[in-house]
Amino acid sequence: MLKHLYRSYGKNWPFSFLPFYNQNIDQMIGSYRFSKLMQIVDPLQYLNSDHQNRLSIPKYIINASSDDFYTPDNSRFYYDKLPGTKSLRIIPNINHINILAFTVPSLISFVNRLNRNVPLPKLSTCIFKNKLTVHFSEKPIKITRWIAKNPGFYKMFFYNYTRNHKI
């Protein structure tokens, strides 16, 4: 995902990455030490390992559409690979730090469903001839269409914290 992030910003790091850049984290990507760290913090590294059973817990992932650290399409790199019960919520037009306001209410609902043995709602989509069809496993209380906006978009081009190397 870090390689995708770097490429998405025109082979630059986003402004929010500056503290990590200042610690030369970008230079460590792909190194032995970085790989050892990823074996602990990246859930996908648990697949086909002695720790794969850790992925059996239900997962509730909350992303921000205007995240300072991750691109909006980030979930395509991991979500389908995660086994077991899982749900993804994307909060529109919110950044990385402000997503905290949505975290507790979302998690309460998630945990309550698990405690009552109520399955998580499922959503499936199909795009055909520019028409989006959505199917739900249960009737939604409300459907809201939204468009993601990124008010800090200019930072992507203004701040350039790259070194001359390929990732």
Secondary structure, DSSP 8 states (H G I E B T S, - for coil): -HHHHHHHTTSS--GGGHHHHHTTHHHHTTSHHHHHHHHHH-GGGGTTSTTGGGGGS-EEEEEETT-SSS-TTGGGGTGGGS-SSEEEEEETT--TTTTHHHHHHHHHHHHHHHHTT-----EEEEEETTEEEEEESS--S---------TTHHHHHH-----S---
